Amino acid sequence: MTLAVILILALGGLVLALIAPNFDDRPGALGAISGTIFGATLLLGLGAAGETGTLYGAIQLGPTTALAIVLLSLVGLLVAAGATIREGGFALGSGEVHALVMWGVLGGILLVGSVHLLIFYLGLELSAYSTYVLVGYNRERRFGTEAAAKYMMLGAVGSALLLFGMALVYAETGSIGYPGISLGLAYNTTPLALGGLALMLVGLGFKLAWVPFHAWAPDAYQGSFPLMAGFLSVAPKTAVALGLVVLLSRAFGGASSPVAGWITGLALVSVVLGSLWALLQTDLKRLLAYSTIVHMGFLGLALATVSLTGYVAVAYYLLAYIVTSLGLFFALEALEARGVPSTIAGWKGLGRRNPLVGVLVAIFVLSLAGVPLLAGFLAKLYVFAALAEAQAWTALVVAVVMVVLGYYFYFRILAAVFLEEPGEEAQALEISPTALSLMVVLAVAVIALGVWPQSVLGWLQQAVAGLL
């Protein structure tokens, strides 16, 4: 099934790119084709958990790869549906968008499923190059082109450092396969090997937007369509986070690896500084970029515990973040298409102009903040449980304080939506039925995951248990 997923995504993206010119006036048809493909790969991913062995000695078959297929296919399915929010599709057509999203998802699956560094790197670059193009997709928006250039240049630096680190690790261990690297590091932790691990972590830190490797994120989010910013906020992060889980478990030596300690340091800095910078933002896409940095910090804290509780927390956090973040970006996309600025000031009185949209936005924002009975609350709670189990008390205290601080910049959005008056010229606001339907579905998912997490926790635990 995993092979079928890879072939479907590779060929599906190619077909969508080739037929795109024939569907310029029917973007909904392309969205339906793309959504059908992602729906098929999602179902195949659910059935791939029982596979064992490797695929041509390059891709590990099993529950962790299946988890990546399901989560990334879910992202692709939602983005395919959201691509029809704007009437007439995107400015330059939408076929290329669907193809790039498909290849980005494929790259993420290859990254997570890889059994050696070569496939890991190829999957990472396939995913990265897709997002570079998506950020600067609308060439008529000067700032978007500038943001894409900045993102690509910094991403290239991160990739180069990652590749150099891989070369050093290979030089010291004599292997690019995960078992060989693990065995080599167990007997050969020389300064050169540690330097290679550090460079690899720096390169992956760029992809996860950990501080201080985050400079591209606010500009990339602000310069792209909200839907593309939403894809950027979840798909590459999901792939790299799960890829790091696999690397820590199979290649870097698990809990005894110095990489775990380094991740803790980067995660703490990201949580603290990301929260402080978010306090200063007035543009919603930039605010959500810093919010992503904070969330990736929380996720890194769970990852660094290198425990079953921590890995389950990572998997649940990713699922909760996917449905919550995309729901809010769908709202941004729909409102921006109606001429509403993506700023806190532009959202003043939104709850009065369209009460249903205001309520849905509140659900997503409160989930990001970590309010009880929503998915975001349990995601953070599981991170805290992993830190407590690992007796990482300092990290736990810092994380709890930053959650409280986060309430301030999230509640600024809600204050504008519900407590402030809309402008005198503002009228009742109608948004795309597609956007409204998607937001309702995701809001229900956010509540369901917060109230009834048992529906997915068992599956997530099975997906990561084999890594320990």
N, C-alpha and C positions, 0 to 999 in steps of 0.2 A: 504493500500500500504506500509505503514511503516513496518508492521509486515512481509509482503512478502520480503522486503529488508533485514530485520534482518535474516530471515530464509535462504534466498538465500546466503547471505554472510557466515553465519555460516556453512551451509552444503557444499557450494561451496569450502570453504577453506579445509574442511575435505576431500572431494573427491579429490581435487588437491594433497593434501599431500599423500593420499593413492595410487593414480595412478602414482605418480611421477617416481618411478623406471621403469615403462614401457615406459617412454618417454625420457629417458636419451639422446637418439640420435636424438630426435625431439623436441628441446625446443620451436620451433616456434608453434607447436601444442598446447602446454600448454599456451603459450602467447595468442593464439587465443581464447582458452577456457576462460581464465581469462578475457581477454578483452570483450568477449561477456557477461560474467556475470556482469562486471562493467557497460557495456553499458545498460544492462537491468535495473540495479539498478538506474542508472542516469535518465533513462526515468521514472521509477517509482517515483523517487524523485521529478521530475517536476510535477507529478500528485498528490503528497502527500500534496501539500500546502493547498488544500482545506479541509483537514481532521480536525476534532475538537475532543476535549475530551482527554482522556488518554488511553494508552494501558496497560491493566491489572494494572492500578494504578501506573505504574512505568515509562512509557515513554510518554512525552507530544506530542500529535499529533498537527501538524500545520505548518505554514510557516517557523519557525526557524529551526525545525527539518528537514524539507524538504530542506532548504538551506544547512544544514550540509551534508545531503545525496548527494545532487548534487555536491557540491564542493569536497567532499572526494571521491565520485565515479569517478569524473573527474581525480583526482590524480591517483586513482587505474588504470583507463583506460590508462592513459599516461604511467605509470610505466610498465603495462603489455606489451604495445607496445615497450617500450624502453628496455625491458629485452632481446629482440632478437638482440640488437645492436652488442653484442659480438658474433662472430662466434662460434657455438657450445654451446652457453649459458654460464652460470657461471661455475666456476671450480668444484663445487660439485653438478651440476645439477641445475634445475630451478624450479621444482615443489614445493619444500619447500618455495622458495622465493615467489612465487605467493600466496601460502597459508598464509604465514605470513603477506604479504601485505594486503590480504583480511581480516584477523582477526584484523590487525591494523586499517583498515578503519572501521570495525564493532565496535571496541572499541571506536573510535572517535564519531561515530553516537550515541552510547549509552550514552556517556559522555554528549553530547550536548542536547540530548532529555530527559535526566533524570529529574525526578520531586522530587527526594530526594537524599541525600548524598550517600546512599549505592550504587545505580546504577551508580552515578557519579564516585565513587571510582573504582568500578569494570570495568567500561568502560575505565577509565584512565589506570588501570593496564594492561588490555588486550592490549591496544595500546602500552604501554611502553614495555612490555615483547616481543612483536613482533619486535620492533626496536632494543632492546638489541641483539637479535639473528642476525638480518640483518646486524648490524654493524660488528660483528665478524664472518660473514658467511664463509668467506674464511679462513680456519684454517691454510693454508699454508703461510699466511702473518702474521708474528709475530707481527708487529705493530698493525694490525687490531684486533688481539686477545687481546692485551694489551689495546687498546682503548675501546673495548667492555667491558672489565672487569672494567675499570675506569668509563665508562658510567653507567654500571649496579650498581656499588657500590654507586656512587653519586645519581643515580636515586632512589635507595632504601632508601637513607637518605631522599631525598625529599619526597618520598611516606610516610615514617614513620612520618615526621613532618606534612604532610598534614593530615594523619589519626589522629594524636594526636590533631591537631587543630579541626578536626571534632568532636572528643570526647568532647573537652572543650565546643564547641558551643552547642552540644547536652546537656551537663550537665547544661548549663545555660538557654537554651531555652526549653528543654524537648521535642524536635522534631528533626527529621532528614528530614522532608519534607520542601520544600522551603517556603510555606505559613506559616507554624508554626514557622520556623526560623525567617522569616521577622517580624512576630507578636511579637515573644519573644525578638528580638533585639530592637524593638521599645520601649519596656518598661523595658529592662534589659541590658543596656550597661555597665556591670560591667568590672573591669580590667581583670577578667578571660575570659569573652566573647571576649573582645578586643584581648587578648592574643591568643585565639583560631582562630580568624579571621586572625591575623598576621601570625600564623603558617600555616594556609591554604594558604595564599598568598605566603609564602616562598616556600611551596611545589610546587605550580603552577609555581612559578618563576623558579624553576629548569627545568620544562618541557618547558618553553618558552625561556630558556637561558638568562634571564635577569641578568645583573650584580648586585650583586656579585655571582650569582648562575650559572655561565656560564662555569666553568672551564672544564667541560666534552666536550663541543661542538667542539673546534678546533681539539682535538685528535680524536674524534668520526668521524668527517668529513674526516680527513686525512687518517684514518686507514681503511675506508670502500671503496667499489666500488663507483665511482661517482654517479651511478644511485641510490644506496642505500642512499648515502649522500643527494641526491636530495629529495628522499622520506622523509628522516628525517627532511629536512629543511622546508617541507611544510605540510605534513599530521598531525603530532602531534601538530604543531603550530596552524594549522587551527582549530583543534578540541578544544584545550585548550583555544584559544582566544574566540571562539564562546561560549564555556562553561563558561568563565568568564563573557561574556555579559549576559548570562542567570542568573548566580549567582548574579551579581550586581543588575539586574532588579527585580528578583523574590525572592531573599533570603536575600541580604545584605542591603536592604533599599534604593537602588538607589543613587541619588546625595547626599543625606544626610549621606551616609555611610562613615566612615573614610577610608575604603578600597580604595575608589576612590583617595583620597589624597596620600595614600601610593603607589598606582600604578603610579601616576604622578612622584613621587620621583624616583622609580625604573626605570621607562622609561627614564627619563632625564639622569640618570647615565649611562644607557645602550647606549643611543645615543652618549653621549660624549666619554666615555671610549672605546666603541666598535669602533668608528671612529678613535680614536688615535691608538689603537692597530692594526687596519687594515692597517695603514700607514707603519707598520714595516714588513708586511708579504711578503714573496716571493713565498711560496707555494700557489697555487690557491685555493685549497680546504680549507686551513686554512683561507685564505683571505675571502672566501665566508662564512665561519663559523662566522667570526666577522661581515661580512656584514649582516648575518641573525640576529645577536644580535642587530645591529643598526636598522634593519627594524622592529624587534619585539618591539624595543623602540618607534619608530614612531607609531606603531599600538597601543601600550599601552597608548600613549598620547591621541589618539582619543577615546580609550575605557574609559579613566578616566573622560571624559567630561559627560558621562552618559546622552547623548542627542540623539535625532533621527539623527541629522547630524553626530555625532560621531559614532553611530552604523552603519550608511550607509557607512561612511568612512572606518570602520573596515572591513565590508563585501567586499567593492570594493577593498580595499588594499589586502585582502587575495586572491581574484580572480586574480588580477594583478600580485601578487607575485607568485602564482602557475604557471602561464603560462610563466613568465619571468625566474624564478629560474630554473624550470625544463628544459627549453630550453637551458640554459647555462650548466646545468649538463649533458644533453644529448651530448652536444659538448665535454665536458670533457670525458665522457664515450667512445665516438667514437674515440677521439684522443688518449686516453690512450690505447685502444684496438689496435691502430696502432703503439704503442711504443713511442708516444709523451709524454714526462713528463708533469705532471700537475703542472708546475711551470711557472712563468712569463718568465724566461729565455728559457724554453722549447717551448714557444709559439712565440719566435722571428721569424718574417718573415712569420707568418702563413697566412697573407693576400696575400702574393705573392705565397706561395705554393699551396693555394686553395682559390682563391678570393671569391667564394660564401660562404664558411665557415667563412671567415673573416668578410664578410658583416653581416651574421647572428649573429655571436658572437658580433659584434658591436651593433646591435639592442638590444640584451639582456643586454649588459653591460650599454648602454646608458639609457635603461629603469630603471635598478637598480639605476643608478645615479640620475634619475629624470629629464631627458631632455624632453622638450616640444614635443608634438605630439605622445608621447608614453605612455603606460599604467602607468608606474612608476611615471611619472610627475603628472598625475591627481590623483593618489593615495596619493601622498604627498600633493597636493593642497587641497584635501578634508580634510586631517588631519589638515592643516593650517586653513581651513574654520571652522572646529569644534572648534579649539582652540580660534579663533577670536570670534566666537559666545559665547563661555564660558568666554570670556575676560581673558583668561590665557595668558597674554602678555609675561611674562617671559619665559614660556615654548615655546611660538611661536618664540620668538627671538632666543632662543637656537637651536630650530629645524631648522630654516632657516640657521643659521651659520653652523650647522653640515651638511646640504645638500651641501653647498659650499665646505666644507672640504672634503666631500665624493667624489667630482669630482676628487680630486687628486688621490686617490688610485684606483678609477675605470679607470681613464684615463691612469694610468700606464699600465694597461692591453692593452688598445688600442694602446698605443705608441709602445709596444713590437710587437703587431700584425701587424701594418702598417708601422711604421717608422724605425724599426730596420731590419738589414739584417739577413736572415737565415744563419745557419752554412754552411760551405763549403760542408759538406757531405749531407746536406739536399736536398731532391728532391721534385718534385711535389707530393702532398699528396692526396690520394683518401680515402674517408671514406665510411662507411656503407650506402647503399641507404636508409635503414630504418631510420638511424639517420638523414640523410639529409632531408628526407620527414617530419619527426617529427619536425625538427628544422624550416623548412619552414612554416609548419602549425602554430606552436607556434609564430613565428615571425609575421605572418599575424594577429594572435590574439592580440599580443602586440600592433601592429599598430592600429587595428580596435578598441580596447578598449580605446586607446588614442585619436583617431579621432572621434569616434562615441560612446561615453559612454552611450548615452540614451538607447541603446539597452538592457542594463542590469540594469541601475540605478532604473528604476521603479520597476522591480522585486525585487531588493535588498531592496528597501524601504519598500515594502509590507512585505518582509520576517522578518524585524526587528521592524516594527511599533507596532506590538502587544505587544512588551516587555515593552513599556512605558505606 
